[in-house]
Amino acid sequence: MLKRIGSMLLLLLATQVQAGYQYKTQSGVEIEFGARVVLQYRDFESQDYEEDDAFGLVAGDNAILAEDDALGLTTADQQFRVRRFRPSIDVAFNKDWEASLSWELAAGRRNIKDAYVRFRGIEWLDVRFGSDTVPFSRERITSSARQHSPERAITGDTEFGVPGRQPGLHLRTRFDFPLNLRLSYADANIHGDLLTEIQFINPWGRSEVEDNLQDEGTMTVARLEYEVFGKMRYREGHLKEKPALHLSAAILNWQNKHQAVEIDALNGWEVAAAYRGYDWSVDLQYHELTADSPYDIDKRLFEHGKAALQSYSVEVGHMFFDKQVELFGAYQLMSADAWSQDWQVKEVGMSYFLDGHQHKLQLSYRKEQGRKGRDADQQSLYLQWQYDY
């Protein structure tokens, strides 16, 4: 395995990728073509000791065994995959109107991502209409391209009640003073998977879940952001910013449009903080989510037709060698009233920046206990290369 990792490092460091292409028409319209390429090697081992009352024993993410098979199954695998391949087109029609489109082409993940029109004609307000990230969960708002780890923390997991990109109206204030607001009113579908998860689905995108198994609804999200000092973008690692401290809080409400298939309503709130300074990067997040089902039953995530989730994450990184190398660590926890144990994640790793977050190598070791609330453990080693151009 070490030989494989070493060979991959040499290959990726030697790889050359051209920058994005910009074009300007005679009428003054500016068009920029780009893409994000992420290659990932993953070596993992899973153990699952729990028998599922509906489906038998679930091992890792894939295999399903009969109920009479032995418990304590160990699954191990190595994967090399194109984790992300996202072409993008950005168009500036004039100083007030812009449009953005990006989509995912990696195998098994083909889907629409950003697809919105942007109006900047009001000095203090940014207006977007279309598919964009709603402002709930600092972990989710931060692009995966700008994070410490190859994979998101569980506080940004869209299978457990955190929304991602949803089509609708998205507003952001741009005041000079430190207090600003983000608002989204959007369409959003939910899949409960027999009340074992709460997965948000973008109605504009492609989903493997059949339409008749999705609950259609509307979502309202509000986020208040306060810059205690300094300016900060939604990205991890102290690369360029002056020292800054950022606090935020958000609320979320989702309501079913029709008679519920599995879920009637979902509500949530979040508090988060982030610090950048003196080569340190610290991100903290805590949120709670509650969901109601019309069925008064006990299932893996639901108890008497109700689900209550609490999640938090602590992510810390420190820069070395003139901000070219970052060592990071994280602790994450998710608990549910219906779970017999908490889902805990511990992670350590390193990023090597060839050109900031645009071009980097990442290596991390991730250990999970009580995975997804089950009596299941998993260990993963990631090696990842990214070029965002």
Number of C-alpha atoms within 10 A of each C-alpha: 8 7 8 9 14 10 11 17 15 10 10 15 13 9 7 8 11 8 12 13 11 13 12 12 9 7 8 11 14 16 18 15 17 17 18 18 19 21 17 20 19 16 16 18 16 20 21 21 17 16 21 13 10 9 11 15 23 21 23 20 8 7 9 12 15 12 15 9 11 11 15 16 17 15 16 14 10 13 11 13 14 16 21 21 22 21 17 20 19 18 20 18 15 12 10 12 15 19 19 21 19 21 20 20 16 16 11 9 15 16 17 18 22 21 23 20 19 20 16 15 12 11 10 12 16 16 18 24 19 21 27 24 20 29 28 27 27 25 24 23 18 18 14 15 22 16 18 29 26 24 14 15 23 23 25 24 18 17 19 21 24 22 28 23 26 29 26 21 19 25 20 17 16 16 12 8 8 14 15 17 19 20 21 25 20 23 23 26 23 30 25 21 14 15 21 16 20 24 19 23 24 22 19 17 15 12 13 7 12 8 12 9 16 22 24 24 20 18 23 20 22 20 23 16 17 16 18 13 14 15 14 19 10 14 21 27 29 23 21 12 15 14 17 18 17 21 17 20 22 22 21 22 17 23 20 20 14 10 11 19 19 22 26 21 21 22 19 21 19 21 20 20 19 23 22 25 18 12 19 20 24 21 21 19 22 21 22 20 21 18 20 20 21 15 17 12 12 14 19 20 25 26 20 14 18 22 26 20 20 18 22 22 23 19 21 20 23 20 21 12 7 9 16 15 20 24 20 22 20 21 18 21 21 25 21 23 16 18 22 13 17 20 23 22 22 18 20 19 21 21 27 20 18 14 11 16 21 14 20 22 23 21 21 22 20 20 18 19 20 21 21 24 19 20 19 22 22 20 18 18 17 21 22 25 23 23 22 20 17
